[in-house]
């Protein structure tokens, strides 16, 4: 009987591999300094917590949101408790065997803000916008190539139908991959409305998502609008 209940619980709270892949994409995008292999395990943790959360009743979710300021602290306590139980179980299984107790090296010397920035700059590698965003063009070049007036392009950008990326302090350029026959790809405004930030939206659109079978931008061009909107809402909604 106990075994049957455990199997039912495991099946009910199984972690979907597609969900893990999506979460891994999001974590990798927002944590470029951490390898995907390290983030993979963390993605499974987030997916497991999410799978449990969506099964809560509306009243339970309202209670959690009513105390959302304490949510992060509570989740940290729960996860730490589960990890502690796992360690205790391993110790039980290894009773009689020598256990090595070690301590970390501790924190390094604290440096001031200027020194911290200097060290960070030494590690940071500047990347041109075109290197990650692909070919881009300014309003003048787009008008020459497609015949699109600057006022029309500005209106598209204002409505979120096209994405403009800031280059320098004030100049905006536009990734050319978002245009088909000189017009914006259908569904762009829906995606930018969900994501909000133009730079984050473009990064998301051009990165492959295994759960939808390619990049969101390519899926939009293929006419899979609902599929892309659903994916955007899962990641950013």
C-alpha positions in Angstrom: 0.0 0.0 0.0 2.8 2.4 1.0 4.7 1.6 -2.2 1.6 2.3 -4.3 1.1 5.7 -2.7 4.7 6.6 -3.2 4.5 5.6 -6.9 1.3 7.7 -7.3 3.0 10.7 -5.7 6.1 10.4 -7.9 4.0 10.2 -11.0 1.8 13.2 -10.0 4.8 15.4 -9.2 7.1 14.2 -12.0 9.3 16.9 -13.5 8.6 17.4 -17.2 11.8 17.4 -19.3 10.5 20.1 -21.7 9.8 22.3 -18.7 13.3 21.7 -17.4 14.7 22.6 -20.8 12.7 25.9 -20.9 13.8 26.9 -17.4 17.4 26.0 -18.3 17.2 28.4 -21.3 15.9 31.2 -19.0 18.5 30.6 -16.3 21.3 30.5 -18.9 20.1 33.7 -20.5 20.1 35.6 -17.2 23.2 34.0 -15.8 25.7 34.1 -18.7 28.7 33.5 -16.3 27.5 30.1 -15.2 27.8 27.0 -17.4 24.7 25.2 -18.5 25.9 22.0 -16.9 25.9 23.7 -13.5 22.5 25.3 -14.2 20.9 22.0 -15.3 20.5 20.7 -11.7 19.1 24.0 -10.6 16.6 23.9 -13.5 15.2 20.6 -12.1 14.8 22.2 -8.7 12.8 25.1 -10.1 10.7 22.8 -12.3 9.9 20.6 -9.3 8.8 23.6 -7.2 6.8 25.0 -10.1 5.1 21.6 -10.6 4.0 21.6 -7.0 2.9 25.2 -7.0 0.6 24.9 -10.0 -1.3 22.1 -8.2 -2.3 24.4 -5.3 -5.9 25.5 -4.9 -6.8 29.1 -5.8 -7.2 29.9 -2.0 -3.7 28.4 -1.3 -2.2 30.5 -4.0 -3.9 33.7 -2.7 -2.6 33.0 0.8 1.0 32.6 -0.6 0.7 35.8 -2.6 -0.6 37.6 0.4 2.7 36.9 2.1 4.9 37.0 -0.9 7.5 39.1 1.0 8.2 36.0 3.1 8.0 33.6 0.2 11.7 33.6 -0.7 12.8 33.0 2.9 10.2 30.2 3.3 11.3 28.5 0.1 15.0 28.7 1.2 14.1 27.1 4.5 12.1 24.3 2.9 14.8 23.5 0.3 17.5 23.6 3.0 15.5 21.3 5.2 15.1 18.8 2.4 18.8 18.9 1.6 19.5 18.4 5.3 17.4 15.3 5.5 19.2 13.9 2.5 22.6 14.5 4.2 21.2 12.9 7.4 20.1 9.8 5.4 23.5 9.5 3.9 25.1 9.7 7.3 22.8 6.9 8.6 23.8 4.7 5.7 27.4 5.2 6.4 27.4 4.7 10.2 30.6 3.1 11.2 32.5 4.6 8.3 34.9 7.5 8.7 33.3 10.8 7.9 35.5 13.7 6.7 34.5 17.0 8.2 35.9 20.0 6.3 35.4 23.8 6.3 35.6 26.2 3.4 38.4 28.6 2.9 36.3 31.5 4.0 35.8 34.9 2.3 38.7 36.7 0.6 39.7 40.2 1.6 37.0 42.8 1.1 37.8 45.4 -1.5 36.3 48.8 -2.1 33.9 49.6 -4.9 36.6 51.1 -7.3 38.8 48.1 -6.9 35.9 45.7 -7.4 34.9 47.5 -10.6 38.5 47.3 -11.8 38.7 43.6 -11.2 35.3 43.1 -12.9 36.4 45.0 -15.9 39.5 42.8 -16.2 37.3 39.7 -16.4 34.6 41.2 -18.7 34.9 40.8 -22.4 33.1 43.5 -24.5 30.8 42.0 -27.2 29.5 43.9 -30.2 25.8 44.2 -30.5 25.9 42.6 -33.9 27.8 39.6 -32.5 24.8 38.4 -30.5 21.8 40.2 -32.2 22.7 39.4 -35.8 22.7 41.9 -38.7 21.1 45.3 -37.7 20.3 48.5 -39.5 19.4 52.1 -38.7 16.2 53.8 -39.9 17.9 55.3 -42.9 19.3 52.0 -44.1 15.9 50.3 -43.6 14.2 53.1 -45.6 16.7 52.5 -48.5 16.4 48.7 -48.4 12.6 48.3 -47.8 11.2 51.7 -48.6 9.8 51.9 -45.1 9.4 55.5 -43.9 11.0 56.6 -40.7 7.6 57.6 -39.3 6.2 54.2 -40.1 9.2 52.4 -38.5 8.8 54.6 -35.4 5.1 53.8 -35.2 5.9 50.0 -35.4 8.5 50.4 -32.7 6.1 52.3 -30.5 3.5 49.5 -30.8 6.0 46.8 -30.2 5.6 45.4 -33.7 9.4 45.7 -34.3 12.3 45.7 -31.8 14.8 48.5 -31.7 18.0 48.0 -29.8 19.9 50.9 -28.3 23.4 51.3 -29.7 25.5 53.8 -28.0 23.6 56.4 -25.9 20.7 57.4 -28.1 20.8 55.6 -31.5 18.4 52.7 -32.1 19.1 50.0 -34.6 16.8 47.2 -35.8 17.6 43.5 -36.2 16.9 42.7 -39.9 15.8 39.1 -39.1 12.5 40.5 -37.8 11.4 41.7 -41.2 9.7 39.7 -43.9 9.3 41.5 -47.2 10.0 44.7 -45.4 7.2 44.2 -42.9 7.4 43.0 -39.2 6.8 39.3 -38.5 3.3 38.7 -37.4 3.0 38.2 -33.6 6.0 40.4 -32.6 3.8 42.8 -30.7 2.2 40.0 -28.7 5.7 38.7 -27.7 7.1 42.2 -26.8 3.9 42.9 -24.9 4.6 39.9 -22.7 8.4 40.3 -22.3 8.5 44.1 -22.1 12.3 44.7 -22.4 13.4 44.9 -26.1 16.8 43.5 -25.5 15.5 40.5 -23.5 12.7 40.0 -26.0 15.2 39.8 -28.9 17.6 37.5 -27.1 14.6 35.2 -26.3 13.3 35.3 -29.9 16.6 34.2 -31.4 17.6 31.4 -29.0 16.6 27.9 -29.7 13.9 26.4 -27.5 13.7 22.6 -27.7 10.1 22.6 -26.3 8.8 24.4 -29.5 11.2 22.9 -31.9 13.4 25.9 -32.8 13.8 29.6 -32.2 10.6 31.5 -31.3 11.4 33.9 -34.2 11.5 31.0 -36.8 8.3 29.5 -35.3 6.6 32.9 -35.7 7.7 33.1 -39.3 6.3 29.6 -39.8 2.9 30.8 -38.5 2.9 29.1 -35.1 1.8 32.2 -33.2 -0.1 30.6 -30.4 2.7 28.2 -29.7 5.2 31.1 -29.3 2.8 33.2 -27.2 2.3 30.3 -24.8 6.1 29.8 -24.5 6.6 33.5 -23.8 3.9 33.5 -21.1 5.5 30.4 -19.5 8.9 32.2 -19.4 7.9 35.7 -18.6 4.1 35.9 -17.9 
